[in-house]
């Protein structure tokens, strides 16, 4: 299956409660993550992580599926149409 460039946006509502779990999932997919930016948004009491990934649709679905099951974590993603 073809790997494509994409992104994953993650919003963590309670960093103390969910950050370790999110980081554990991300470390499982570390070979496919090309860039990661984390930004605390103190005014909204949340944390935002943006990933640049190189994945196929199954890998992306696995990553976002695992993150999406975590309490207080919202995930959105997309892959480019081609390489």
PDB file of N, CA, C and O in Angstrom:
ATOM      1  N   UNK A   1       0.838  -1.183   0.000  1.00  0.00           N
ATOM      2  CA  UNK A   1       0.000   0.000   0.000  1.00  0.00           C
ATOM      3  C   UNK A   1       0.888   1.253   0.000  1.00  0.00           C
ATOM      4  O   UNK A   1       1.877   1.327   0.729  1.00  0.00           O
ATOM      5  N   UNK A   2       0.524   2.208  -0.809  1.00  0.00           N
ATOM      6  CA  UNK A   2       1.323   3.425  -0.994  1.00  0.00           C
ATOM      7  C   UNK A   2       1.275   4.342   0.226  1.00  0.00           C
ATOM      8  O   UNK A   2       0.207   4.630   0.764  1.00  0.00           O
ATOM      9  N   UNK A   3       2.447   4.790   0.646  1.00  0.00           N
ATOM     10  CA  UNK A   3       2.525   5.792   1.713  1.00  0.00           C
ATOM     11  C   UNK A   3       2.438   7.173   1.094  1.00  0.00           C
ATOM     12  O   UNK A   3       2.952   7.429   0.006  1.00  0.00           O
ATOM     13  N   UNK A   4       1.762   8.065   1.832  1.00  0.00           N
ATOM     14  CA  UNK A   4       1.588   9.437   1.353  1.00  0.00           C
ATOM     15  C   UNK A   4       1.857  10.421   2.488  1.00  0.00           C
ATOM     16  O   UNK A   4       1.776  10.080   3.668  1.00  0.00           O
ATOM     17  N   UNK A   5       2.175  11.636   2.099  1.00  0.00           N
ATOM     18  CA  UNK A   5       2.374  12.721   3.051  1.00  0.00           C
ATOM     19  C   UNK A   5       1.029  13.132   3.621  1.00  0.00           C
ATOM     20  O   UNK A   5       0.031  13.161   2.900  1.00  0.00           O
ATOM     21  N   UNK A   6       0.993  13.448   4.895  1.00  0.00           N
ATOM     22  CA  UNK A   6      -0.258  13.883   5.507  1.00  0.00           C
ATOM     23  C   UNK A   6      -0.007  14.622   6.803  1.00  0.00           C
ATOM     24  O   UNK A   6       1.135  14.894   7.175  1.00  0.00           O
ATOM     25  N   UNK A   7      -1.101  14.944   7.486  1.00  0.00           N
ATOM     26  CA  UNK A   7      -1.001  15.611   8.778  1.00  0.00           C
ATOM     27  C   UNK A   7      -2.005  15.016   9.745  1.00  0.00           C
ATOM     28  O   UNK A   7      -3.007  14.420   9.348  1.00  0.00           O
ATOM     29  N   UNK A   8      -1.712  15.194  11.022  1.00  0.00           N
ATOM     30  CA  UNK A   8      -2.619  14.807  12.090  1.00  0.00           C
ATOM     31  C   UNK A   8      -2.671  15.978  13.056  1.00  0.00           C
ATOM     32  O   UNK A   8      -1.633  16.456  13.514  1.00  0.00           O
ATOM     33  N   UNK A   9      -3.864  16.437  13.364  1.00  0.00           N
ATOM     34  CA  UNK A   9      -4.063  17.480  14.364  1.00  0.00           C
ATOM     35  C   UNK A   9      -4.673  16.861  15.604  1.00  0.00           C
ATOM     36  O   UNK A   9      -5.669  16.143  15.521  1.00  0.00           O
ATOM     37  N   UNK A  10      -4.080  17.137  16.749  1.00  0.00           N
ATOM     38  CA  UNK A  10      -4.521  16.549  18.011  1.00  0.00           C
ATOM     39  C   UNK A  10      -4.767  17.669  19.009  1.00  0.00           C
ATOM     40  O   UNK A  10      -3.917  18.540  19.199  1.00  0.00           O
ATOM     41  N   UNK A  11      -5.927  17.645  19.643  1.00  0.00           N
ATOM     42  CA  UNK A  11      -6.221  18.583  20.729  1.00  0.00           C
ATOM     43  C   UNK A  11      -6.416  17.768  21.997  1.00  0.00           C
ATOM     44  O   UNK A  11      -7.243  16.857  22.049  1.00  0.00           O
ATOM     45  N   UNK A  12      -5.638  18.112  23.021  1.00  0.00           N
ATOM     46  CA  UNK A  12      -5.708  17.424  24.308  1.00  0.00           C
ATOM     47  C   UNK A  12      -6.343  18.385  25.308  1.00  0.00           C
ATOM     48  O   UNK A  12      -5.805  19.459  25.575  1.00  0.00           O
ATOM     49  N   UNK A  13      -7.483  17.994  25.854  1.00  0.00           N
ATOM     50  CA  UNK A  13      -8.199  18.872  26.778  1.00  0.00           C
ATOM     51  C   UNK A  13      -7.515  18.972  28.134  1.00  0.00           C
ATOM     52  O   UNK A  13      -7.485  20.053  28.723  1.00  0.00           O
ATOM     53  N   UNK A  14      -6.968  17.880  28.642  1.00  0.00           N
ATOM     54  CA  UNK A  14      -6.316  17.872  29.948  1.00  0.00           C
ATOM     55  C   UNK A  14      -4.959  17.199  29.803  1.00  0.00           C
ATOM     56  O   UNK A  14      -4.857  15.972  29.808  1.00  0.00           O
ATOM     57  N   UNK A  15      -3.937  18.004  29.677  1.00  0.00           N
ATOM     58  CA  UNK A  15      -2.600  17.490  29.407  1.00  0.00           C
ATOM     59  C   UNK A  15      -2.120  16.541  30.499  1.00  0.00           C
ATOM     60  O   UNK A  15      -1.511  15.513  30.202  1.00  0.00           O
ATOM     61  N   UNK A  16      -2.381  16.867  31.727  1.00  0.00           N
ATOM     62  CA  UNK A  16      -1.926  16.018  32.837  1.00  0.00           C
ATOM     63  C   UNK A  16      -2.574  14.644  32.786  1.00  0.00           C
ATOM     64  O   UNK A  16      -1.961  13.645  33.162  1.00  0.00           O
ATOM     65  N   UNK A  17      -3.791  14.599  32.327  1.00  0.00           N
ATOM     66  CA  UNK A  17      -4.548  13.344  32.312  1.00  0.00           C
ATOM     67  C   UNK A  17      -4.215  12.472  31.099  1.00  0.00           C
ATOM     68  O   UNK A  17      -4.206  11.246  31.209  1.00  0.00           O
ATOM     69  N   UNK A  18      -3.940  13.088  29.945  1.00  0.00           N
ATOM     70  CA  UNK A  18      -3.836  12.332  28.696  1.00  0.00           C
ATOM     71  C   UNK A  18      -2.471  12.340  28.024  1.00  0.00           C
ATOM     72  O   UNK A  18      -2.232  11.517  27.140  1.00  0.00           O
ATOM     73  N   UNK A  19      -1.576  13.224  28.400  1.00  0.00           N
ATOM     74  CA  UNK A  19      -0.316  13.388  27.666  1.00  0.00           C
ATOM     75  C   UNK A  19       0.510  12.111  27.616  1.00  0.00           C
ATOM     76  O   UNK A  19       1.048  11.776  26.560  1.00  0.00           O
ATOM     77  N   UNK A  20       0.625  11.397  28.714  1.00  0.00           N
ATOM     78  CA  UNK A  20       1.424  10.171  28.713  1.00  0.00           C
ATOM     79  C   UNK A  20       0.848   9.141  27.749  1.00  0.00           C
ATOM     80  O   UNK A  20       1.595   8.471  27.035  1.00  0.00           O
ATOM     81  N   UNK A  21      -0.467   9.012  27.725  1.00  0.00           N
ATOM     82  CA  UNK A  21      -1.120   8.050  26.836  1.00  0.00           C
ATOM     83  C   UNK A  21      -0.935   8.450  25.378  1.00  0.00           C
ATOM     84  O   UNK A  21      -0.671   7.599  24.529  1.00  0.00           O
ATOM     85  N   UNK A  22      -1.072   9.732  25.086  1.00  0.00           N
ATOM     86  CA  UNK A  22      -0.864  10.219  23.712  1.00  0.00           C
ATOM     87  C   UNK A  22       0.578   9.967  23.285  1.00  0.00           C
ATOM     88  O   UNK A  22       0.818   9.467  22.186  1.00  0.00           O
ATOM     89  N   UNK A  23       1.525  10.302  24.130  1.00  0.00           N
ATOM     90  CA  UNK A  23       2.938  10.109  23.793  1.00  0.00           C
ATOM     91  C   UNK A  23       3.268   8.633  23.585  1.00  0.00           C
ATOM     92  O   UNK A  23       4.093   8.301  22.734  1.00  0.00           O
ATOM     93  N   UNK A  24       2.647   7.758  24.337  1.00  0.00           N
ATOM     94  CA  UNK A  24       2.868   6.321  24.148  1.00  0.00           C
ATOM     95  C   UNK A  24       2.400   5.878  22.767  1.00  0.00           C
ATOM     96  O   UNK A  24       3.107   5.142  22.079  1.00  0.00           O
ATOM     97  N   UNK A  25       1.206   6.325  22.357  1.00  0.00           N
ATOM     98  CA  UNK A  25       0.690   5.983  21.027  1.00  0.00           C
ATOM     99  C   UNK A  25       1.605   6.564  19.949  1.00  0.00           C
ATOM    100  O   UNK A  25       1.946   5.870  18.991  1.00  0.00           O
ATOM    101  N   UNK A  26       2.002   7.818  20.093  1.00  0.00           N
ATOM    102  CA  UNK A  26       2.857   8.453  19.095  1.00  0.00           C
ATOM    103  C   UNK A  26       4.207   7.740  18.979  1.00  0.00           C
ATOM    104  O   UNK A  26       4.759   7.639  17.883  1.00  0.00           O
ATOM    105  N   UNK A  27       4.734   7.252  20.084  1.00  0.00           N
ATOM    106  CA  UNK A  27       6.018   6.550  20.010  1.00  0.00           C
ATOM    107  C   UNK A  27       5.889   5.246  19.229  1.00  0.00           C
ATOM    108  O   UNK A  27       6.848   4.814  18.589  1.00  0.00           O
ATOM    109  N   UNK A  28       4.711   4.612  19.271  1.00  0.00           N
ATOM    110  CA  UNK A  28       4.482   3.395  18.481  1.00  0.00           C
ATOM    111  C   UNK A  28       4.549   3.663  16.984  1.00  0.00           C
ATOM    112  O   UNK A  28       4.871   2.761  16.211  1.00  0.00           O
ATOM    113  N   UNK A  29       4.250   4.890  16.565  1.00  0.00           N
ATOM    114  CA  UNK A  29       4.231   5.269  15.154  1.00  0.00           C
ATOM    115  C   UNK A  29       5.385   6.204  14.796  1.00  0.00           C
ATOM    116  O   UNK A  29       5.365   6.842  13.743  1.00  0.00           O
ATOM    117  N   UNK A  30       6.383   6.284  15.664  1.00  0.00           N
ATOM    118  CA  UNK A  30       7.483   7.236  15.503  1.00  0.00           C
ATOM    119  C   UNK A  30       8.239   7.133  14.191  1.00  0.00           C
ATOM    120  O   UNK A  30       8.755   8.137  13.700  1.00  0.00           O
ATOM    121  N   UNK A  31       8.315   5.938  13.612  1.00  0.00           N
ATOM    122  CA  UNK A  31       9.026   5.783  12.337  1.00  0.00           C
ATOM    123  C   UNK A  31       8.323   6.484  11.184  1.00  0.00           C
ATOM    124  O   UNK A  31       8.935   6.719  10.142  1.00  0.00           O
ATOM    125  N   UNK A  32       7.056   6.818  11.353  1.00  0.00           N
ATOM    126  CA  UNK A  32       6.269   7.443  10.288  1.00  0.00           C
ATOM    127  C   UNK A  32       6.026   8.936  10.520  1.00  0.00           C
ATOM    128  O   UNK A  32       5.461   9.617   9.664  1.00  0.00           O
ATOM    129  N   UNK A  33       6.450   9.435  11.667  1.00  0.00           N
ATOM    130  CA  UNK A  33       6.247  10.843  11.998  1.00  0.00           C
ATOM    131  C   UNK A  33       7.482  11.624  11.541  1.00  0.00           C
ATOM    132  O   UNK A  33       8.595  11.361  11.997  1.00  0.00           O
ATOM    133  N   UNK A  34       7.276  12.590  10.633  1.00  0.00           N
ATOM    134  CA  UNK A  34       8.379  13.384  10.082  1.00  0.00           C
ATOM    135  C   UNK A  34       8.592  14.682  10.854  1.00  0.00           C
ATOM    136  O   UNK A  34       9.709  15.196  10.902  1.00  0.00           O
ATOM    137  N   UNK A  35       7.533  15.213  11.456  1.00  0.00           N
ATOM    138  CA  UNK A  35       7.664  16.445  12.238  1.00  0.00           C
ATOM    139  C   UNK A  35       6.563  16.460  13.291  1.00  0.00           C
ATOM    140  O   UNK A  35       5.473  15.924  13.091  1.00  0.00           O
ATOM    141  N   UNK A  36       6.879  17.086  14.409  1.00  0.00           N
ATOM    142  CA  UNK A  36       5.909  17.199  15.500  1.00  0.00           C
ATOM    143  C   UNK A  36       6.062  18.565  16.138  1.00  0.00           C
ATOM    144  O   UNK A  36       7.169  18.972  16.490  1.00  0.00           O
ATOM    145  N   UNK A  37       4.952  19.274  16.289  1.00  0.00           N
ATOM    146  CA  UNK A  37       4.946  20.572  16.957  1.00  0.00           C
ATOM    147  C   UNK A  37       3.876  20.530  18.034  1.00  0.00           C
ATOM    148  O   UNK A  37       2.718  20.217  17.756  1.00  0.00           O
ATOM    149  N   UNK A  38       4.261  20.843  19.255  1.00  0.00           N
ATOM    150  CA  UNK A  38       3.309  20.902  20.361  1.00  0.00           C
ATOM    151  C   UNK A  38       3.216  22.308  20.901  1.00  0.00           C
ATOM    152  O   UNK A  38       4.233  22.958  21.145  1.00  0.00           O
ATOM    153  N   UNK A  39       1.998  22.780  21.087  1.00  0.00           N
ATOM    154  CA  UNK A  39       1.788  24.157  21.536  1.00  0.00           C
ATOM    155  C   UNK A  39       0.768  24.176  22.667  1.00  0.00           C
ATOM    156  O   UNK A  39      -0.368  23.742  22.474  1.00  0.00           O
ATOM    157  N   UNK A  40       1.150  24.669  23.843  1.00  0.00           N
ATOM    158  CA  UNK A  40       0.154  24.842  24.897  1.00  0.00           C
ATOM    159  C   UNK A  40      -0.729  26.043  24.571  1.00  0.00           C
ATOM    160  O   UNK A  40      -0.238  27.082  24.130  1.00  0.00           O
ATOM    161  N   UNK A  41      -2.022  25.897  24.789  1.00  0.00           N
ATOM    162  CA  UNK A  41      -2.963  26.992  24.564  1.00  0.00           C
ATOM    163  C   UNK A  41      -3.628  27.270  25.905  1.00  0.00           C
ATOM    164  O   UNK A  41      -4.753  26.846  26.168  1.00  0.00           O
ATOM    165  N   UNK A  42      -2.903  27.988  26.736  1.00  0.00           N
ATOM    166  CA  UNK A  42      -3.315  28.184  28.124  1.00  0.00           C
ATOM    167  C   UNK A  42      -4.651  28.901  28.265  1.00  0.00           C
ATOM    168  O   UNK A  42      -5.410  28.618  29.191  1.00  0.00           O
ATOM    169  N   UNK A  43      -4.943  29.822  27.359  1.00  0.00           N
ATOM    170  CA  UNK A  43      -6.212  30.550  27.442  1.00  0.00           C
ATOM    171  C   UNK A  43      -7.410  29.613  27.312  1.00  0.00           C
ATOM    172  O   UNK A  43      -8.472  29.870  27.879  1.00  0.00           O
ATOM    173  N   UNK A  44      -7.234  28.532  26.567  1.00  0.00           N
ATOM    174  CA  UNK A  44      -8.317  27.555  26.365  1.00  0.00           C
ATOM    175  C   UNK A  44      -8.111  26.307  27.225  1.00  0.00           C
ATOM    176  O   UNK A  44      -8.899  25.363  27.160  1.00  0.00           O
ATOM    177  N   UNK A  45      -7.045  26.311  28.029  1.00  0.00           N
ATOM    178  CA  UNK A  45      -6.732  25.191  28.921  1.00  0.00           C
ATOM    179  C   UNK A  45      -6.623  23.869  28.168  1.00  0.00           C
ATOM    180  O   UNK A  45      -7.195  22.857  28.574  1.00  0.00           O
ATOM    181  N   UNK A  46      -5.877  23.898  27.061  1.00  0.00           N
ATOM    182  CA  UNK A  46      -5.676  22.678  26.281  1.00  0.00           C
ATOM    183  C   UNK A  46      -4.278  22.712  25.667  1.00  0.00           C
ATOM    184  O   UNK A  46      -3.521  23.664  25.852  1.00  0.00           O
ATOM    185  N   UNK A  47      -3.964  21.662  24.943  1.00  0.00           N
ATOM    186  CA  UNK A  47      -2.668  21.512  24.310  1.00  0.00           C
ATOM    187  C   UNK A  47      -2.910  21.035  22.889  1.00  0.00           C
ATOM    188  O   UNK A  47      -3.755  20.168  22.668  1.00  0.00           O
ATOM    189  N   UNK A  48      -2.188  21.580  21.922  1.00  0.00           N
ATOM    190  CA  UNK A  48      -2.370  21.229  20.517  1.00  0.00           C
ATOM    191  C   UNK A  48      -1.081  20.608  19.985  1.00  0.00           C
ATOM    192  O   UNK A  48       0.009  21.142  20.190  1.00  0.00           O
ATOM    193  N   UNK A  49      -1.221  19.471  19.298  1.00  0.00           N
ATOM    194  CA  UNK A  49      -0.082  18.820  18.658  1.00  0.00           C
ATOM    195  C   UNK A  49      -0.399  18.683  17.174  1.00  0.00           C
ATOM    196  O   UNK A  49      -1.483  18.232  16.801  1.00  0.00           O
ATOM    197  N   UNK A  50       0.542  19.072  16.339  1.00  0.00           N
ATOM    198  CA  UNK A  50       0.423  18.871  14.897  1.00  0.00           C
ATOM    199  C   UNK A  50       1.550  17.954  14.448  1.00  0.00           C
ATOM    200  O   UNK A  50       2.714  18.166  14.786  1.00  0.00           O
ATOM    201  N   UNK A  51       1.185  16.931  13.680  1.00  0.00           N
ATOM    202  CA  UNK A  51       2.162  15.986  13.151  1.00  0.00           C
ATOM    203  C   UNK A  51       2.182  16.055  11.639  1.00  0.00           C
ATOM    204  O   UNK A  51       1.142  16.237  11.007  1.00  0.00           O
ATOM    205  N   UNK A  52       3.355  15.911  11.059  1.00  0.00           N
ATOM    206  CA  UNK A  52       3.504  15.648   9.630  1.00  0.00           C
ATOM    207  C   UNK A  52       3.903  14.187   9.543  1.00  0.00           C
ATOM    208  O   UNK A  52       4.883  13.765  10.157  1.00  0.00           O
ATOM    209  N   UNK A  53       3.134  13.409   8.772  1.00  0.00           N
ATOM    210  CA  UNK A  53       3.343  11.963   8.717  1.00  0.00           C
ATOM    211  C   UNK A  53       3.554  11.485   7.289  1.00  0.00           C
ATOM    212  O   UNK A  53       3.169  12.152   6.329  1.00  0.00           O
ATOM    213  N   UNK A  54       4.171  10.320   7.171  1.00  0.00           N
ATOM    214  CA  UNK A  54       4.338   9.630   5.905  1.00  0.00           C
ATOM    215  C   UNK A  54       3.779   8.224   6.128  1.00  0.00           C
ATOM    216  O   UNK A  54       4.488   7.347   6.622  1.00  0.00           O
ATOM    217  N   UNK A  55       2.505   8.003   5.764  1.00  0.00           N
ATOM    218  CA  UNK A  55       1.789   6.781   6.114  1.00  0.00           C
ATOM    219  C   UNK A  55       0.871   6.345   4.995  1.00  0.00           C
ATOM    220  O   UNK A  55       0.536   7.124   4.102  1.00  0.00           O
ATOM    221  N   UNK A  56       0.466   5.083   5.054  1.00  0.00           N
ATOM    222  CA  UNK A  56      -0.623   4.643   4.189  1.00  0.00           C
ATOM    223  C   UNK A  56      -1.929   4.781   4.978  1.00  0.00           C
ATOM    224  O   UNK A  56      -1.912   5.105   6.166  1.00  0.00           O
ATOM    225  N   UNK A  57      -3.035   4.537   4.323  1.00  0.00           N
ATOM    226  CA  UNK A  57      -4.331   4.764   4.968  1.00  0.00           C
ATOM    227  C   UNK A  57      -4.552   3.850   6.166  1.00  0.00           C
ATOM    228  O   UNK A  57      -5.164   4.267   7.150  1.00  0.00           O
ATOM    229  N   UNK A  58      -4.069   2.620   6.103  1.00  0.00           N
ATOM    230  CA  UNK A  58      -4.232   1.706   7.239  1.00  0.00           C
ATOM    231  C   UNK A  58      -3.439   2.181   8.453  1.00  0.00           C
ATOM    232  O   UNK A  58      -3.935   2.136   9.578  1.00  0.00           O
ATOM    233  N   UNK A  59      -2.221   2.629   8.227  1.00  0.00           N
ATOM    234  CA  UNK A  59      -1.392   3.128   9.328  1.00  0.00           C
ATOM    235  C   UNK A  59      -2.008   4.380   9.941  1.00  0.00           C
ATOM    236  O   UNK A  59      -2.057   4.523  11.163  1.00  0.00           O
ATOM    237  N   UNK A  60      -2.473   5.278   9.092  1.00  0.00           N
ATOM    238  CA  UNK A  60      -3.105   6.499   9.601  1.00  0.00           C
ATOM    239  C   UNK A  60      -4.362   6.160  10.393  1.00  0.00           C
ATOM    240  O   UNK A  60      -4.615   6.738  11.450  1.00  0.00           O
ATOM    241  N   UNK A  61      -5.141   5.225   9.877  1.00  0.00           N
ATOM    242  CA  UNK A  61      -6.340   4.811  10.598  1.00  0.00           C
ATOM    243  C   UNK A  61      -6.023   4.192  11.947  1.00  0.00           C
ATOM    244  O   UNK A  61      -6.750   4.406  12.918  1.00  0.00           O
ATOM    245  N   UNK A  62      -4.938   3.421  12.015  1.00  0.00           N
ATOM    246  CA  UNK A  62      -4.525   2.840  13.288  1.00  0.00           C
ATOM    247  C   UNK A  62      -4.116   3.902  14.291  1.00  0.00           C
ATOM    248  O   UNK A  62      -4.510   3.853  15.456  1.00  0.00           O
ATOM    249  N   UNK A  63      -3.323   4.865  13.835  1.00  0.00           N
ATOM    250  CA  UNK A  63      -2.872   5.950  14.711  1.00  0.00           C
ATOM    251  C   UNK A  63      -4.054   6.779  15.209  1.00  0.00           C
ATOM    252  O   UNK A  63      -4.217   6.973  16.414  1.00  0.00           O
ATOM    253  N   UNK A  64      -4.865   7.259  14.294  1.00  0.00           N
ATOM    254  CA  UNK A  64      -5.970   8.131  14.700  1.00  0.00           C
ATOM    255  C   UNK A  64      -7.028   7.364  15.498  1.00  0.00           C
ATOM    256  O   UNK A  64      -7.672   7.923  16.385  1.00  0.00           O
ATOM    257  N   UNK A  65      -7.200   6.085  15.176  1.00  0.00           N
ATOM    258  CA  UNK A  65      -8.150   5.273  15.934  1.00  0.00           C
ATOM    259  C   UNK A  65      -7.739   5.116  17.387  1.00  0.00           C
ATOM    260  O   UNK A  65      -8.566   5.239  18.290  1.00  0.00           O
ATOM    261  N   UNK A  66      -6.450   4.842  17.614  1.00  0.00           N
ATOM    262  CA  UNK A  66      -5.957   4.696  18.981  1.00  0.00           C
ATOM    263  C   UNK A  66      -6.039   6.012  19.741  1.00  0.00           C
ATOM    264  O   UNK A  66      -6.438   6.044  20.905  1.00  0.00           O
ATOM    265  N   UNK A  67      -5.656   7.102  19.069  1.00  0.00           N
ATOM    266  CA  UNK A  67      -5.734   8.409  19.733  1.00  0.00           C
ATOM    267  C   UNK A  67      -7.178   8.796  20.025  1.00  0.00           C
ATOM    268  O   UNK A  67      -7.476   9.368  21.073  1.00  0.00           O
ATOM    269  N   UNK A  68      -8.065   8.483  19.100  1.00  0.00           N
ATOM    270  CA  UNK A  68      -9.472   8.856  19.252  1.00  0.00           C
ATOM    271  C   UNK A  68     -10.185   8.151  20.384  1.00  0.00           C
ATOM    272  O   UNK A  68     -11.227   8.620  20.841  1.00  0.00           O
ATOM    273  N   UNK A  69      -9.644   7.026  20.851  1.00  0.00           N
ATOM    274  CA  UNK A  69     -10.273   6.325  21.968  1.00  0.00           C
ATOM    275  C   UNK A  69      -9.883   6.901  23.319  1.00  0.00           C
ATOM    276  O   UNK A  69     -10.487   6.569  24.339  1.00  0.00           O
ATOM    277  N   UNK A  70      -8.872   7.764  23.329  1.00  0.00           N
ATOM    278  CA  UNK A  70      -8.413   8.346  24.588  1.00  0.00           C
ATOM    279  C   UNK A  70      -9.357   9.447  25.041  1.00  0.00           C
ATOM    280  O   UNK A  70      -9.765  10.298  24.251  1.00  0.00           O
ATOM    281  N   UNK A  71      -9.693   9.420  26.310  1.00  0.00           N
ATOM    282  CA  UNK A  71     -10.607  10.426  26.868  1.00  0.00           C
ATOM    283  C   UNK A  71      -9.986  11.813  26.796  1.00  0.00           C
ATOM    284  O   UNK A  71      -8.821  11.995  27.151  1.00  0.00           O
ATOM    285  N   UNK A  72     -10.762  12.793  26.338  1.00  0.00           N
ATOM    286  CA  UNK A  72     -10.304  14.173  26.275  1.00  0.00           C
ATOM    287  C   UNK A  72      -9.373  14.470  25.121  1.00  0.00           C
ATOM    288  O   UNK A  72      -8.691  15.495  25.129  1.00  0.00           O
ATOM    289  N   UNK A  73      -9.329  13.582  24.113  1.00  0.00           N
ATOM    290  CA  UNK A  73      -8.443  13.783  22.970  1.00  0.00           C
ATOM    291  C   UNK A  73      -9.280  13.830  21.695  1.00  0.00           C
ATOM    292  O   UNK A  73     -10.076  12.928  21.433  1.00  0.00           O
ATOM    293  N   UNK A  74      -9.096  14.886  20.904  1.00  0.00           N
ATOM    294  CA  UNK A  74      -9.768  15.041  19.609  1.00  0.00           C
ATOM    295  C   UNK A  74      -8.712  14.945  18.516  1.00  0.00           C
ATOM    296  O   UNK A  74      -7.613  15.480  18.658  1.00  0.00           O
ATOM    297  N   UNK A  75      -9.049  14.264  17.427  1.00  0.00           N
ATOM    298  CA  UNK A  75      -8.078  14.022  16.345  1.00  0.00           C
ATOM    299  C   UNK A  75      -8.716  14.268  14.990  1.00  0.00           C
ATOM    300  O   UNK A  75      -9.854  13.866  14.746  1.00  0.00           O
ATOM    301  N   UNK A  76      -7.977  14.932  14.110  1.00  0.00           N
ATOM    302  CA  UNK A  76      -8.364  15.102  12.707  1.00  0.00           C
ATOM    303  C   UNK A  76      -7.136  14.843  11.859  1.00  0.00           C
ATOM    304  O   UNK A  76      -6.015  15.137  12.273  1.00  0.00           O
ATOM    305  N   UNK A  77      -7.345  14.288  10.661  1.00  0.00           N
ATOM    306  CA  UNK A  77      -6.190  13.960   9.828  1.00  0.00           C
ATOM    307  C   UNK A  77      -6.560  14.001   8.352  1.00  0.00           C
ATOM    308  O   UNK A  77      -7.733  14.013   7.977  1.00  0.00           O
ATOM    309  N   UNK A  78      -5.520  14.020   7.533  1.00  0.00           N
ATOM    310  CA  UNK A  78      -5.695  13.959   6.077  1.00  0.00           C
ATOM    311  C   UNK A  78      -4.407  13.485   5.453  1.00  0.00           C
ATOM    312  O   UNK A  78      -3.320  13.702   5.990  1.00  0.00           O
ATOM    313  N   UNK A  79      -4.541  12.828   4.300  1.00  0.00           N
ATOM    314  CA  UNK A  79      -3.395  12.429   3.491  1.00  0.00           C
ATOM    315  C   UNK A  79      -3.502  13.091   2.134  1.00  0.00           C
ATOM    316  O   UNK A  79      -4.601  13.323   1.632  1.00  0.00           O
ATOM    317  N   UNK A  80      -2.334  13.400   1.529  1.00  0.00           N
ATOM    318  CA  UNK A  80      -2.311  13.949   0.183  1.00  0.00           C
ATOM    319  C   UNK A  80      -2.876  12.906  -0.775  1.00  0.00           C
ATOM    320  O   UNK A  80      -2.846  11.710  -0.487  1.00  0.00           O
ATOM    321  N   UNK A  81      -3.386  13.360  -1.906  1.00  0.00           N
ATOM    322  CA  UNK A  81      -3.961  12.439  -2.890  1.00  0.00           C
ATOM    323  C   UNK A  81      -2.903  11.571  -3.545  1.00  0.00           C
ATOM    324  O   UNK A  81      -3.188  10.443  -3.947  1.00  0.00           O
ATOM    325  N   UNK A  82      -1.687  12.084  -3.659  1.00  0.00           N
ATOM    326  CA  UNK A  82      -0.607  11.304  -4.257  1.00  0.00           C
ATOM    327  C   UNK A  82       0.680  11.570  -3.505  1.00  0.00           C
ATOM    328  O   UNK A  82       0.712  12.359  -2.561  1.00  0.00           O
ATOM    329  N   UNK A  83       1.755  10.893  -3.940  1.00  0.00           N
ATOM    330  CA  UNK A  83       3.054  11.024  -3.280  1.00  0.00           C
ATOM    331  C   UNK A  83       3.392  12.467  -3.047  1.00  0.00           C
ATOM    332  O   UNK A  83       4.452  12.772  -2.501  1.00  0.00           O
TER     333      UNK A  83
END
